[in-house]
Amino acid sequence: MRLPESYREDLKTPLGVLLPDAGITREQVVGMIRPGSYVVTVGDRTTERMIQFGIVPSLQITDGLEKRRVRPHPRLAETGGADDGKEGEGRGADARHTGRRVGIKTTVMEVSNPPAQITRESVSAIRKAFETRPPVRIRVNGEEDLLVIPVCVYAPDDTVVLYGQPDEGLVVAPVTDEIRNKTRGIMSHMG
């Protein structure tokens, strides 16, 4: 599915609250996430930042790029080691409690998703991730930016999505019926 040109401008408007990049703190972020929320990060820098804050996202979607430049995937939180595509041992996340860690593995999935598109493979992986014990990392070969859309469509209730707004900051978006309907509408126009 390819994003129509007419929607590109709409996607520049954040789906939630935009926290300016300078000075984002753990306390700010945690204060915007209800306890027990299912936390999703889309983007390498966003995922890395949350892990540095001690928040292990239930679902992490990364592509090894930042502003279209190659970078290492963020480390898997429970291993403290580089994301080598293997399941990590040790401390993971309890998806229903932000930042709480318990001894579980991260499930790592890989998908292909070209820029300005959403592949069926990506949608399928996102849906499967929501049914898999967290934490889950989806590593994207291509670009993960538009995957915020199917995440919002298929996310369970009490989900908060965090993603970067290029050169502006971090978007914190609790998934509401309004956001779900907006993103469902965008997906329905992608062909």
HUJOJO-V55763 format. One line per field, one symbol per residue. phi: phi as a letter, one per 20 degrees, with the letter a starting at -180 (. if undefined). A space follows every 50 residues. Layout:
phi = ???
This chain:
phi = .dffgfegfgffegfbeeeggfnfdgfgfgfddfgnfedcdcpfffffff fffndeffccdccmcclmdfbffgffgfemdffdnefedoeccefebgnf dcfceeeddccdbfgmccefgfffffffgfddffecddedepbegffgff gffdffgmecddbedgmcrdedcffdgffgffffffffeec
